[in-house]
Amino acid sequence: MLTLQRAKVISRLAAAAALSVASLTLICSAADADGMVFGGCIGGGGAVNCAVRWGEAGDPYIRVVPQPVTADEKTQSAERDHKWEQRCQPVIAQDRYGVPRYQYAAPGCEFGVIQ
């Protein structure tokens, strides 16, 4: 005899299983793409919650700077670097906690500003 309570539990478990299969399918298909998938399911007592997030691979807080390609761009980049080093005179010194940190001779150098 199938009671209403048991039917609810079975339907919730079926829904959780369907979501798990769907998220695994998404994870497997997105693994081939240029990105990463994070997800999973959590629950108990007849209640289950599943979530999946897809995003670009790598650290979102790191910005990739394009490198100079032509000889002219490489020359200009080297000149900018030399000018910055002459003005800022970067030195690594330990702070009061023993952590090595850069110190600069001019303001704005920690941001790569050339004046």
Secondary structure by P-SEA (a helix, b strand, c coil): cccaaaaaaaaaaaaaaaaaaaaaaaaaaaccccccccccccccccbbbbbbbbbccccccbbbbbccccaaaaaaaaaaaaaaaaacbbbbbbccccbbbbbbccccccccccc
